[in-house]
Amino acid sequence: MANSRAIRLSQWSPQRLLRRLPPVQRMIQHLVRLEQRLADLEGSRTGTYASGGSIHAPLTEIIESRLGQVTKDLELSNAALVHESRQEMHQILGEITTRMETLERTKLAMTEIAHSKKVADLVKEDEIAHSKKVADLVKEEWRLIAPKDPKGARFIRVGRNGDGGYVMLEPSQVCNCAISIGVGTELSWDVELADRGLFVYLYDDTISELPLEHSRFTFRRCGLRSSNAQSPRKLSLPEILSSEGLDDQNDLVLKVDIEGDEWEVFRNASPTVLEHFSQIIVEFHGLADFSDHDEHLKRLYALRSIARTHQVVHVHPNNWGAYSVVGGIPVPDVLEITYASRRMYAFDSCKRTFPTSLDYPNNADRADLVLCQELLALEQLRSATPPRSID
């Protein structure tokens, strides 16, 4: 068949052959391209290319490079995931730490609350115990202060209707002398007794002279001290009695207002000395202070000392001072007390309330202080016998 076709081609004229040449050329060109493509495919296997005339990386290297890039991408992705995971872990650990710190603070706060409650309970128990103890101390003192009514005696007010005047028993006919210690510049009590015919011996080391004169006055610029103390410009009660020639008298009136020093004076006063006085009027200071146990004992011993020879017959709170609630009981800090001699008077239970109609407020700008009936009723708990000796 090929031979026959060749015979036919050989029989073509030149013109006919020229007309057929372009398609053949195109065919040849196409075949060449196919051949080059085949060569390129073969070159991809061997690592060389026929077309382009340049050498490129083998396909395995391309694949390996691509795999390496993918691996790197995976590693970078994993590193990012690890970094992100670490950040999340740090955040979670931070939250856990914060919560643990909060729990620790809560635990500490609860411990402090429990401790505070325990301390508060202990303080409350201590306060209750202290309050009961102080209440017992108040009652112990006021059993010695609660007044009685003297039988057959009449109360009078001597001095002005205010600070400086005192409620006392009317002096007997044989009483002709009074000793007034701590007079200051208010002399209404002293003047009235002098006008009644009593000789009044006035003692005060805080003034150089009296603001007024009276024919029955004798003034000494001298204070009062305890019998067992030494102090310049101060005398003891025995020394005053001796120096004024009164140590043979037994119906004298004594008034003392020496701003707190009275406790030491009467704590050390002997019954023999106190028996010289039918009445003793004292302004006591600091009755509401129970912060110092030694001071309380000093007051208690002083009250016991006077109670051996004298009975309280009148009390009046000085409203220049104030009430303090001590052990649940309202107690006046400053108290004017009038004593009467047990030797000269007999006594009944007190029927009066205080203040009485004879009392006036020391400070006219304030209401007078009313004594708690609980304090006054303590007298009923006292033994009928005088208090024991403190010696």
C-alpha positions as CSV (number, residue, x, y, z in Angstrom):
1,M,0.0,0.0,0.0
2,A,2.9,2.3,0.8
3,N,4.5,1.5,-2.5
4,S,1.3,2.3,-4.3
5,R,1.1,5.6,-2.5
6,A,4.7,6.4,-3.3
7,I,4.0,5.6,-7.0
8,R,1.1,8.0,-6.8
9,L,3.2,10.8,-5.3
10,S,5.9,10.3,-7.8
11,Q,3.3,10.8,-10.5
12,W,2.1,14.2,-9.0
13,S,3.1,17.2,-10.8
14,P,5.5,19.7,-9.1
15,Q,2.6,22.2,-8.8
16,R,0.5,19.7,-7.0
17,L,3.4,18.8,-4.6
18,L,3.9,22.5,-3.8
19,R,0.3,22.8,-2.9
20,R,0.7,19.9,-0.4
21,L,3.9,21.1,1.2
22,P,2.5,23.5,4.0
23,P,0.3,20.9,5.6
24,V,3.2,18.5,5.6
25,Q,5.4,21.1,7.1
26,R,2.9,21.7,9.8
27,M,2.7,18.0,10.4
28,I,6.4,17.8,10.7
29,Q,6.5,20.7,13.1
30,H,3.8,19.0,15.2
31,L,5.8,15.8,15.3
32,V,8.9,17.7,16.4
33,R,7.0,19.2,19.2
34,L,5.7,15.8,20.2
35,E,9.2,14.5,20.1
36,Q,10.4,17.4,22.3
37,R,7.6,16.8,24.7
38,L,8.5,13.2,24.9
39,A,12.1,14.2,25.5
40,D,11.0,16.6,28.3
41,L,9.1,13.8,29.9
42,E,12.1,11.6,29.6
43,G,14.2,14.4,31.0
44,S,12.0,14.8,34.0
45,R,12.9,11.2,34.9
46,T,16.6,11.7,34.3
47,G,16.8,15.3,35.6
48,T,17.4,17.1,32.2
49,Y,15.0,18.9,29.9
50,A,15.3,19.0,26.1
51,S,13.2,22.2,25.8
52,G,14.6,25.4,27.0
53,G,18.1,24.0,27.2
54,S,18.4,24.6,31.1
55,I,18.8,22.1,34.0
56,H,16.2,22.2,36.9
57,A,16.0,20.4,40.2
58,P,14.8,16.8,40.0
59,L,11.2,16.1,40.9
60,T,12.2,14.3,44.0
61,E,14.0,17.3,45.3
62,I,11.0,19.5,44.5
63,I,8.8,17.0,46.4
64,E,11.3,16.8,49.3
65,S,11.5,20.7,49.3
66,R,7.8,20.9,49.4
67,L,7.6,18.3,52.1
68,G,10.2,20.2,54.1
69,Q,8.2,23.4,53.6
70,V,5.1,21.7,54.8
71,T,7.0,20.3,57.7
72,K,8.3,23.7,58.6
73,D,4.8,25.1,58.3
74,L,3.6,22.3,60.6
75,E,6.4,23.0,63.0
76,L,5.6,26.8,63.0
77,S,2.0,26.0,63.4
78,N,2.8,23.6,66.3
79,A,5.1,26.2,67.8
80,A,2.3,28.8,67.6
81,L,-0.1,26.2,69.2
82,V,2.4,25.5,71.9
83,H,3.0,29.2,72.5
84,E,-0.7,29.8,72.6
85,S,-1.2,26.8,74.9
86,R,1.5,28.0,77.2
87,Q,-0.1,31.4,77.3
88,E,-3.4,29.8,78.1
89,M,-1.8,27.6,80.8
90,H,-0.1,30.7,82.3
91,Q,-3.4,32.5,82.3
92,I,-5.1,29.5,83.9
93,L,-2.3,29.2,86.5
94,G,-2.6,33.0,87.2
95,E,-6.4,32.6,87.8
96,I,-5.7,29.6,90.0
97,T,-3.1,31.5,91.9
98,T,-5.4,34.5,92.3
99,R,-8.3,32.2,93.5
100,M,-5.9,30.5,95.9
101,E,-4.8,33.9,97.3
102,T,-8.4,34.9,97.6
103,L,-9.2,31.7,99.4
104,E,-6.2,32.3,101.7
105,R,-7.3,35.8,102.4
106,T,-10.8,34.6,103.1
107,K,-9.4,31.9,105.4
108,L,-7.2,34.5,107.1
109,A,-10.2,36.9,107.4
110,M,-12.4,34.1,108.8
111,T,-9.6,33.2,111.3
112,E,-9.3,36.9,112.3
113,I,-13.1,37.0,112.7
114,A,-13.1,33.9,114.8
115,H,-10.2,35.3,116.8
116,S,-11.9,38.6,117.1
117,K,-15.1,36.9,118.3
118,K,-13.2,34.8,120.7
119,V,-11.4,38.0,122.0
120,A,-14.7,39.8,122.1
121,D,-16.2,37.0,124.1
122,L,-13.2,37.0,126.4
123,V,-13.4,40.7,126.8
124,K,-17.1,40.6,127.4
125,E,-16.6,37.9,130.0
126,D,-13.8,39.9,131.6
127,E,-16.0,43.1,131.5
128,I,-18.8,41.2,133.1
129,A,-16.5,39.8,135.7
130,H,-14.9,43.2,136.2
131,S,-18.3,44.8,136.4
132,K,-19.5,42.4,139.0
133,K,-16.2,42.9,140.9
134,V,-16.5,46.6,140.8
135,A,-20.2,46.4,141.8
136,D,-19.1,44.4,144.8
137,L,-16.5,47.1,145.6
138,V,-19.2,49.9,145.3
139,K,-21.5,48.0,147.6
140,E,-18.7,47.4,150.0
141,E,-18.0,51.1,150.3
142,W,-21.7,52.2,150.3
143,R,-22.5,49.8,153.2
144,L,-20.3,52.2,155.1
145,I,-21.8,55.3,153.6
146,A,-25.5,54.6,153.6
147,P,-27.1,57.0,156.2
148,K,-29.3,56.4,159.3
149,D,-31.7,58.7,161.1
150,P,-30.4,60.0,164.5
151,K,-33.0,59.7,167.2
152,G,-34.3,63.0,168.7
153,A,-31.9,65.2,166.7
154,R,-32.9,68.0,164.3
155,F,-31.2,68.7,161.0
156,I,-30.3,72.3,160.0
157,R,-28.6,73.9,157.0
158,V,-25.6,76.0,157.9
159,G,-24.1,78.3,155.3
160,R,-25.4,79.5,152.0
161,N,-28.0,77.8,149.8
162,G,-25.4,76.5,147.4
163,D,-21.7,75.5,147.4
164,G,-20.2,76.2,150.8
165,G,-23.4,75.3,152.8
166,Y,-23.8,72.0,154.6
167,V,-26.6,70.0,156.2
168,M,-25.7,69.0,159.8
169,L,-27.3,68.3,163.2
170,E,-28.0,71.3,165.4
171,P,-25.1,71.6,167.7
172,S,-25.7,70.8,171.4
173,Q,-25.7,73.5,174.0
174,V,-22.2,72.5,175.2
175,C,-20.6,72.6,171.8
176,N,-18.6,75.8,171.6
177,C,-15.8,75.2,169.0
178,A,-15.5,74.1,165.4
179,I,-12.4,73.3,163.3
180,S,-12.8,74.2,159.6
181,I,-10.0,72.8,157.3
182,G,-9.8,73.8,153.6
183,V,-11.9,77.0,153.7
184,G,-10.8,78.8,150.6
185,T,-12.7,82.0,150.1
186,E,-16.2,80.8,150.9
187,L,-16.9,81.3,154.6
188,S,-20.7,81.2,154.9
189,W,-20.6,78.0,157.0
190,D,-17.9,79.4,159.3
191,V,-19.6,82.8,159.7
192,E,-23.0,81.3,160.6
193,L,-21.4,79.0,163.3
194,A,-19.5,82.0,164.6
195,D,-22.7,84.0,164.7
196,R,-24.2,81.1,166.7
197,G,-21.5,81.7,169.3
198,L,-19.0,79.0,168.4
199,F,-15.3,79.7,168.1
200,V,-14.1,78.7,164.7
201,Y,-10.5,77.7,163.9
202,L,-9.9,78.0,160.2
203,Y,-7.0,76.2,158.5
204,D,-5.9,76.5,154.8
205,D,-2.4,76.6,153.3
206,T,-3.6,77.7,149.9
207,I,-4.5,81.3,150.9
208,S,-2.5,83.9,152.8
209,E,-5.4,85.5,154.6
210,L,-9.2,85.3,155.0
211,P,-11.4,87.4,152.8
212,L,-13.2,88.7,155.9
213,E,-12.7,88.9,159.6
214,H,-14.9,87.7,162.5
215,S,-14.3,88.1,166.2
216,R,-14.6,84.4,166.8
217,F,-12.3,83.4,163.9
218,T,-8.8,82.1,164.4
219,F,-7.0,81.6,161.0
220,R,-3.9,79.5,160.5
221,R,-2.1,79.4,157.1
222,C,-1.6,75.7,157.5
223,G,-3.0,72.5,155.9
224,L,-4.0,69.1,157.2
225,R,-1.9,66.0,156.9
226,S,-2.1,62.4,157.9
227,S,-0.8,61.5,161.4
228,N,2.0,59.4,160.0
229,A,3.1,61.8,157.2
230,Q,5.5,64.7,157.3
231,S,4.8,67.8,155.2
232,P,5.8,71.4,155.7
233,R,3.1,73.9,156.6
234,K,0.7,71.0,157.5
235,L,-0.4,69.6,160.8
236,S,-2.1,66.4,161.9
237,L,-5.5,66.4,163.7
238,P,-3.7,65.6,167.1
239,E,-1.3,68.5,166.5
240,I,-4.2,70.9,165.7
241,L,-6.1,69.9,168.8
242,S,-3.0,70.3,170.9
243,S,-1.9,73.6,169.4
244,E,-5.4,75.1,169.9
245,G,-5.8,73.7,173.5
246,L,-8.8,71.6,172.4
247,D,-7.4,68.1,173.3
248,D,-9.7,68.0,176.4
249,Q,-12.9,68.7,174.4
250,N,-15.3,66.0,173.2
251,D,-18.1,67.9,171.6
252,L,-16.3,69.7,168.7
253,V,-17.5,70.0,165.1
254,L,-15.0,69.2,162.4
255,K,-15.4,70.2,158.7
256,V,-12.9,69.0,156.1
257,D,-12.7,69.8,152.4
258,I,-9.1,69.2,151.2
259,E,-9.6,67.9,147.6
260,G,-8.8,64.2,147.9
261,D,-6.3,64.3,150.8
262,E,-9.1,63.4,153.2
263,W,-8.7,59.7,152.5
264,E,-5.2,59.4,153.8
265,V,-6.0,61.6,156.8
266,F,-9.0,59.5,158.0
267,R,-7.3,56.2,157.1
268,N,-4.7,56.9,159.7
269,A,-6.9,58.8,162.2
270,S,-7.2,57.0,165.6
271,P,-10.5,56.5,167.4
272,T,-9.1,58.5,170.3
273,V,-8.7,61.5,168.1
274,L,-12.0,61.1,166.3
275,E,-13.9,60.8,169.7
276,H,-13.2,64.5,170.2
277,F,-15.8,65.4,167.6
278,S,-19.6,65.1,168.0
279,Q,-20.0,65.8,164.3
280,I,-17.7,65.4,161.3
281,I,-18.5,66.9,157.9
282,V,-16.3,65.8,155.0
283,E,-16.4,66.3,151.3
284,F,-15.1,63.1,149.8
285,H,-13.6,63.1,146.3
286,G,-13.1,60.3,143.7
287,L,-15.8,57.9,144.9
288,A,-16.5,56.8,141.3
289,D,-12.9,55.9,140.5
290,F,-12.3,52.2,140.7
291,S,-9.4,52.0,138.3
292,D,-6.8,51.8,141.1
293,H,-7.3,49.0,143.6
294,D,-4.9,50.6,146.1
295,E,-6.9,53.8,146.0
296,H,-10.1,51.8,146.6
297,L,-8.5,50.1,149.6
298,K,-7.4,53.5,150.9
299,R,-11.0,54.8,150.7
300,L,-12.4,51.6,152.2
301,Y,-10.0,51.8,155.2
302,A,-10.8,55.5,155.7
303,L,-14.5,54.8,155.7
304,R,-14.1,51.9,158.1
305,S,-11.9,54.1,160.4
306,I,-14.6,56.8,160.7
307,A,-17.3,54.2,161.1
308,R,-15.8,52.8,164.2
309,T,-16.7,56.0,166.1
310,H,-19.3,57.8,163.9
311,Q,-22.4,57.0,161.9
312,V,-23.4,58.7,158.6
313,V,-26.5,60.7,159.0
314,H,-26.6,62.8,155.9
315,V,-25.3,62.6,152.3
316,H,-25.4,65.0,149.4
317,P,-23.8,64.6,146.0
318,N,-21.8,67.7,144.9
319,N,-23.0,68.3,141.3
320,W,-19.8,70.1,140.4
321,G,-18.7,66.4,140.0
322,A,-20.8,63.9,138.0
323,Y,-22.3,60.5,138.2
324,S,-20.4,57.6,136.9
325,V,-22.0,54.2,136.2
326,V,-19.8,51.8,138.1
327,G,-20.7,48.2,138.1
328,G,-24.1,49.0,136.8
329,I,-24.8,51.4,139.7
330,P,-24.8,55.3,139.3
331,V,-22.3,56.6,141.8
332,P,-21.5,60.3,142.5
333,D,-17.8,61.2,142.2
334,V,-18.0,63.9,145.0
335,L,-20.1,63.4,148.1
336,E,-20.7,65.6,151.2
337,I,-21.1,63.4,154.2
338,T,-22.2,64.4,157.7
339,Y,-21.2,62.0,160.5
340,A,-22.6,61.9,164.1
341,S,-20.9,60.4,167.1
342,R,-22.0,56.9,168.0
343,R,-21.2,57.8,171.6
344,M,-23.6,60.7,171.7
345,Y,-26.5,59.6,169.4
346,A,-28.7,56.6,168.8
347,F,-29.9,55.7,165.3
348,D,-32.9,54.3,163.4
349,S,-33.1,53.1,159.8
350,C,-33.2,56.0,157.3
351,K,-36.6,57.0,156.1
352,R,-35.4,60.0,154.0
353,T,-34.6,60.3,150.3
354,F,-31.7,62.4,149.0
355,P,-31.5,65.2,148.2
356,T,-33.7,66.4,151.1
357,S,-35.6,69.7,151.3
358,L,-32.5,71.2,153.1
359,D,-30.2,70.4,150.2
360,Y,-29.3,72.8,147.3
361,P,-27.2,72.1,144.2
362,N,-23.6,73.2,144.6
363,N,-23.7,74.4,141.0
364,A,-26.9,76.4,140.6
365,D,-26.8,76.0,136.8
366,R,-27.2,72.3,137.1
367,A,-29.9,70.1,138.6
368,D,-29.1,68.5,141.9
369,L,-28.0,64.9,141.8
370,V,-30.3,62.2,143.1
371,L,-28.9,59.3,145.0
372,C,-29.7,55.8,143.8
373,Q,-32.0,54.0,146.2
374,E,-30.0,50.9,145.7
375,L,-27.1,52.6,147.3
376,L,-29.1,53.8,150.2
377,A,-30.7,50.4,150.8
378,L,-27.2,48.9,151.3
379,E,-27.3,50.1,154.9
380,Q,-29.8,47.4,155.6
381,L,-27.2,44.7,154.7
382,R,-24.7,46.0,157.3
383,S,-24.0,44.2,160.5
384,A,-25.5,45.8,163.6
385,T,-22.0,45.9,165.1
386,P,-19.5,48.5,164.0
387,P,-16.9,47.5,161.3
388,R,-13.9,45.5,162.5
389,S,-10.6,47.2,163.2
390,I,-8.3,47.5,160.2
391,D,-5.2,47.4,162.4
